[in-house]
Amino acid sequence: MSGKADKIEKIISRLRERIADGQFYEAQQQTRVVAARYTKASNWDAAIDILYNVAQALLKAGQGGSGGDLCILLVDVYKQAELKPDSTSRGRLLTCLRLFQSEEPTRKKYIGEAIGWSSKFGEYPAGDPEIHHVAGSLYAEEHETYEAERHLLLGTRDSPEVLIRMEYQWYKEDEAHTAPLYASRAVLPYLLVANVRAANACFQYFTSALKEDNKGLAVQEMESSSANVPIFPSLPLLNFLGLLLLAVQRGSPDLFRQLHTKYASHIAETEWAEPLEMIAEMYFGIQRPRQSNPLMDMMGSLFGGGAGGAGGAGARKPPVRRVEAPAAEGLD
């Protein structure tokens, strides 16, 4: 085995030397040829090792197009090998992802391919949460808001804080009265993907930051047995979001109807109608009119097109299942 490993290491070293000499195209093409040979022989480890190492070298040399091409080929080898997502296979992809320059066009395709692979061979139908989290975090740092949203919503336990920090910073560039609209960009989608804990965490972060940054803002605390909900007299839609989260915990259809009626005139000024119909069915068992768009298409049209590609236009929406929300644990 050591002889084979030495041979692979020599191939990688030779290709790295070409990159160091500025022969980027030659290194990329030779890597493709060698990797194809090992792939044809079903020597997956060798093909992966070569592609992974040379792709990194090209990306570090600022050759995003050539490096990105090999990264996409690496995912293709994963698929042919029917490799499952684990810390090693995922780690290689994330290491490469972090090396891309933000303006490199192949990065978006690579992210899509990586998520597609993890969806097909992993346990998460929407793709591996860690890949979503890293991709979303990179987009958030680059202020690519719509791309960040669509990935962070499907990410890890660390994703809600990244998402809501981004939304809050974005809100600070807008008028004060728009606060509820930015908070809703995290709260409502997290409810739609049945992540009540994340929806609560986002609301808590946003309202805490709002109070901290606006000492003169009038606010009252509404105490209940399971949570304290801040009430802002000047921001009725933000109050609605907080009370909606409380109603979700209780699961009472009558409570939801009362809440919706009370804030109906304010809700009419937003584009929340569709998500609220879905939330009403998911958490309160209130039937909504049948619609043909997939969930993520709806989210895309609602929140600015960021998630439009997540579900094909001809896809059929699965029936919405009633979600039993956790108790106050989601508010920790």
C-alpha positions as MATLAB code, in Angstrom:
seq = 'MSGKADKIEKIISRLRERIADGQFYEAQQQTRVVAARYTKASNWDAAIDILYNVAQALLKAGQGGSGGDLCILLVDVYKQAELKPDSTSRGRLLTCLRLFQSEEPTRKKYIGEAIGWSSKFGEYPAGDPEIHHVAGSLYAEEHETYEAERHLLLGTRDSPEVLIRMEYQWYKEDEAHTAPLYASRAVLPYLLVANVRAANACFQYFTSALKEDNKGLAVQEMESSSANVPIFPSLPLLNFLGLLLLAVQRGSPDLFRQLHTKYASHIAETEWAEPLEMIAEMYFGIQRPRQSNPLMDMMGSLFGGGAGGAGGAGARKPPVRRVEAPAAEGLD';
ca = [
       0.000    0.000    0.000;
       2.862    2.396    0.814;
       4.194    2.065   -2.741;
       0.835    3.113   -4.187;
       0.606    5.988   -1.723;
       4.107    7.139   -2.676;
       3.138    7.065   -6.342;
       0.085    9.260   -5.722;
       2.153   11.667   -3.625;
       4.711   11.961   -6.431;
       1.946   12.733   -8.939;
       0.554   15.426   -6.642;
       4.021   16.915   -6.042;
       4.719   17.051   -9.785;
       1.403   18.810  -10.440;
       2.042   21.273   -7.613;
       5.415   22.087   -9.174;
       3.684   22.960  -12.438;
       1.369   25.298  -10.544;
       4.338   26.895   -8.761;
       5.907   27.458  -12.206;
       2.734   29.184  -13.418;
       1.652   26.315  -15.684;
      -1.896   26.463  -14.393;
      -3.764   25.197  -17.444;
      -1.336   22.339  -17.969;
      -1.662   21.296  -14.313;
      -5.453   21.374  -14.511;
      -5.594   19.296  -17.701;
      -3.075   16.750  -16.501;
      -4.973   16.405  -13.241;
      -8.167   15.696  -15.144;
      -6.442   13.000  -17.229;
      -4.833   11.276  -14.240;
      -8.003   11.478  -12.135;
     -10.042   10.022  -15.012;
      -7.674    7.070  -15.209;
      -8.035    6.270  -11.522;
     -11.789    6.856  -11.650;
     -12.145    4.417  -14.531;
     -10.304    1.830  -12.430;
     -12.647    2.613   -9.493;
      -9.633    3.696   -7.441;
     -11.705    6.362   -5.755;
      -9.212    7.208   -3.006;
      -6.455    7.991   -5.499;
      -8.714   10.107   -7.728;
     -10.061   12.021   -4.725;
      -6.603   12.592   -3.242;
      -5.223   14.005   -6.482;
      -8.220   16.218   -7.255;
      -8.467   17.533   -3.703;
      -4.801   18.493   -3.391;
      -4.362   20.013   -6.834;
      -7.659   21.925   -6.581;
      -6.444   23.482   -3.336;
      -3.117   24.448   -4.895;
      -4.841   26.138   -7.838;
      -7.291   28.005   -5.608;
      -4.452   29.203   -3.385;
      -2.676   30.428   -6.512;
      -5.722   32.543   -7.361;
      -6.784   30.265  -10.224;
     -10.464   30.057   -9.323;
     -11.653   28.836  -12.696;
      -9.207   25.939  -12.920;
      -9.453   25.120   -9.210;
     -13.235   25.342   -9.302;
     -13.351   22.983  -12.271;
     -11.385   20.362  -10.308;
     -13.575   20.917   -7.229;
     -16.680   20.179   -9.286;
     -14.955   17.105  -10.694;
     -14.111   16.037   -7.126;
     -17.829   16.091   -6.243;
     -18.550   14.084   -9.378;
     -16.094   11.410   -8.198;
     -17.874   11.416   -4.824;
     -21.114   10.669   -6.658;
     -19.609    7.887   -8.763;
     -18.064    6.351   -5.642;
     -21.424    6.739   -3.847;
     -19.499    8.295   -0.981;
     -21.607    9.313    2.012;
     -21.216   12.639    3.815;
     -19.057   12.356    6.927;
     -16.510   14.575    8.645;
     -13.784   13.597    6.140;
     -15.710   13.789    2.864;
     -17.537   16.957    3.922;
     -14.344   18.472    5.328;
     -12.536   18.262    1.990;
     -15.357   20.119    0.248;
     -15.537   22.813    2.917;
     -11.761   23.321    2.889;
     -11.939   23.959   -0.849;
     -15.029   26.155   -0.528;
     -13.289   28.510    1.891;
     -10.437   29.005   -0.596;
     -12.636   30.437   -3.371;
     -12.525   34.153   -4.022;
     -15.946   35.727   -3.610;
     -16.223   36.857   -7.235;
     -15.295   33.464   -8.714;
     -18.250   32.345  -10.920;
     -17.635   28.604  -10.485;
     -18.113   28.816   -6.706;
     -21.915   28.928   -6.891;
     -22.028   25.860   -9.152;
     -19.637   24.048   -6.821;
     -21.842   24.801   -3.801;
     -24.867   23.502   -5.694;
     -23.055   20.309   -6.692;
     -21.839   19.709   -3.126;
     -25.322   20.151   -1.714;
     -26.770   17.930   -4.426;
     -24.298   15.162   -3.574;
     -25.002   15.426    0.156;
     -28.748   15.370   -0.504;
     -28.529   12.202   -2.596;
     -26.146   10.233   -0.402;
     -26.730   11.760    3.032;
     -29.536   11.815    5.571;
     -30.786   15.355    4.861;
     -33.058   15.693    1.792;
     -32.337   19.429    1.534;
     -28.582   18.887    1.718;
     -25.986   18.715    4.475;
     -26.560   21.435    7.120;
     -22.842   22.062    7.596;
     -22.360   22.791    3.902;
     -25.379   25.106    3.975;
     -24.006   26.852    7.075;
     -20.542   27.493    5.655;
     -21.921   28.631    2.285;
     -24.494   30.864    3.974;
     -21.900   32.337    6.336;
     -19.607   33.190    3.421;
     -22.461   34.883    1.572;
     -23.431   36.775    4.740;
     -19.882   38.111    5.112;
     -20.040   39.274    1.507;
     -23.490   40.892    1.996;
     -25.038   38.532   -0.563;
     -28.237   38.554    1.446;
     -30.573   36.401   -0.626;
     -28.004   33.649   -1.153;
     -27.108   33.735    2.550;
     -30.764   33.399    3.572;
     -31.519   30.353    1.472;
     -28.535   28.458    2.870;
     -28.621   29.554    6.509;
     -32.290   28.545    6.802;
     -31.170   24.955    6.149;
     -27.985   25.140    8.196;
     -26.869   24.149   11.689;
     -27.661   25.344   15.218;
     -25.120   28.123   14.634;
     -26.904   29.428   11.535;
     -29.762   31.433   13.139;
     -27.378   33.864   14.834;
     -25.464   34.438   11.591;
     -28.729   35.001    9.716;
     -30.348   37.385   12.176;
     -27.149   39.407   12.671;
     -27.087   39.906    8.911;
     -30.771   40.880    8.821;
     -30.280   43.330   11.698;
     -27.290   44.983   10.047;
     -29.308   45.266    6.842;
     -32.209   46.777    8.774;
     -29.923   49.455   10.259;
     -29.439   50.831    6.743;
     -33.218   51.334    6.407;
     -35.944   53.357    8.123;
     -36.681   52.627   11.801;
     -40.278   51.519   11.164;
     -39.141   48.702    8.823;
     -37.723   46.627   11.710;
     -40.532   43.996   11.604;
     -39.947   43.322    7.909;
     -36.307   42.440    8.499;
     -37.072   40.346   11.582;
     -39.697   38.472    9.562;
     -37.112   37.432    6.975;
     -35.740   35.029    9.574;
     -38.735   34.324   11.832;
     -41.310   33.333    9.199;
     -39.035   31.126    7.038;
     -37.731   29.289   10.105;
     -41.335   28.569   11.081;
     -42.005   27.371    7.531;
     -39.155   24.854    7.750;
     -40.462   23.774   11.194;
     -37.489   25.153   13.130;
     -39.328   26.812   16.008;
     -36.234   27.057   18.178;
     -34.408   29.057   15.507;
     -37.417   31.315   14.905;
     -37.535   32.152   18.613;
     -33.791   32.682   18.842;
     -33.878   35.087   15.899;
     -36.751   37.093   17.376;
     -34.987   37.325   20.728;
     -31.732   38.484   19.168;
     -33.408   41.069   16.938;
     -35.553   42.615   19.675;
     -32.668   42.642   22.172;
     -30.420   44.438   19.663;
     -33.246   46.853   18.855;
     -33.721   47.759   22.521;
     -29.969   48.088   23.075;
     -29.471   50.407   20.102;
     -32.580   52.539   20.767;
     -32.650   53.448   24.447;
     -35.524   55.869   23.882;
     -37.759   53.304   22.170;
     -40.914   52.619   24.166;
     -41.186   48.960   25.118;
     -43.293   46.968   27.556;
     -42.810   43.373   28.664;
     -45.737   40.988   28.388;
     -45.086   38.132   30.779;
     -46.531   34.663   30.339;
     -45.886   31.344   32.009;
     -43.504   30.293   29.213;
     -41.896   33.514   27.990;
     -41.605   37.275   28.185;
     -42.605   38.998   24.950;
     -41.468   42.591   24.368;
     -44.256   44.859   23.135;
     -43.293   47.913   21.081;
     -46.228   50.372   20.815;
     -44.705   51.936   17.685;
     -44.014   48.608   15.907;
     -47.256   46.580   15.792;
     -45.978   44.047   13.225;
     -43.014   43.221   15.457;
     -45.475   42.624   18.291;
     -47.432   40.327   15.983;
     -44.327   38.221   15.306;
     -43.610   37.857   19.019;
     -47.188   36.910   19.834;
     -47.287   34.535   16.857;
     -44.310   32.659   18.295;
     -46.120   32.442   21.629;
     -49.276   31.188   19.895;
     -47.252   28.541   18.027;
     -46.070   27.202   21.383;
     -49.655   26.877   22.568;
     -51.041   25.503   19.317;
     -54.486   27.063   19.808;
     -56.371   27.775   16.545;
     -58.638   30.285   18.305;
     -55.648   32.182   19.650;
     -54.138   32.378   16.165;
     -57.414   33.608   14.657;
     -57.773   36.305   17.330;
     -54.206   37.418   16.810;
     -54.557   37.510   13.029;
     -57.802   39.491   13.274;
     -56.308   42.023   15.680;
     -53.369   42.768   13.376;
     -55.174   42.233   10.053;
     -54.917   45.860    8.906;
     -51.166   45.896    9.518;
     -50.620   42.465    7.922;
     -52.487   43.696    4.830;
     -49.608   46.118    4.212;
     -47.089   43.251    3.992;
     -46.571   40.197    1.797;
     -47.067   37.806    4.711;
     -50.420   36.366    3.607;
     -49.077   33.163    2.026;
     -46.584   32.221    4.746;
     -49.170   32.904    7.436;
     -51.664   30.611    5.680;
     -49.049   27.863    5.693;
     -48.117   28.522    9.317;
     -51.808   28.393   10.242;
     -52.071   24.940    8.715;
     -48.749   23.643   10.017;
     -49.150   24.687   13.642;
     -52.878   25.242   14.158;
     -54.532   22.794   11.753;
     -56.341   25.593    9.897;
     -56.860   24.479    6.300;
     -55.625   26.814    3.588;
     -56.548   27.007   -0.101;
     -54.608   24.460   -2.158;
     -51.750   25.973   -4.137;
     -49.407   24.540   -6.714;
     -46.098   26.310   -5.938;
     -43.497   24.411   -3.937;
     -42.615   25.798   -0.523;
     -39.254   27.164   -1.539;
     -40.652   28.834   -4.659;
     -43.098   30.636   -2.429;
     -40.307   31.723   -0.116;
     -38.329   32.919   -3.104;
     -41.119   35.136   -4.392;
     -41.857   36.409   -0.898;
     -38.318   37.216    0.147;
     -36.839   38.573   -3.036;
     -35.978   35.643   -5.250;
     -33.184   34.158   -3.133;
     -34.722   30.696   -2.884;
     -36.459   30.477   -6.230;
     -34.199   27.733   -7.530;
     -34.749   25.400   -4.608;
     -37.825   23.738   -6.057;
     -38.591   23.197   -9.727;
     -41.507   25.098  -11.185;
     -43.222   21.865  -12.071;
     -42.632   20.197   -8.720;
     -45.607   19.192   -6.630;
     -45.847   20.432   -3.080;
     -46.178   17.683   -0.472;
     -49.117   18.070    1.882;
     -48.261   20.232    4.858;
     -48.079   18.192    8.033;
     -49.226   19.497   11.360;
     -46.184   20.506   13.417;
     -46.188   20.050   17.163;
     -44.095   22.911   18.515;
     -41.768   22.256   21.441;
     -42.522   23.818   24.795;
     -40.543   26.744   26.171;
     -37.269   24.980   25.376;
     -37.328   26.820   22.050;
     -37.014   30.110   23.899;
     -33.846   29.233   25.790;
];
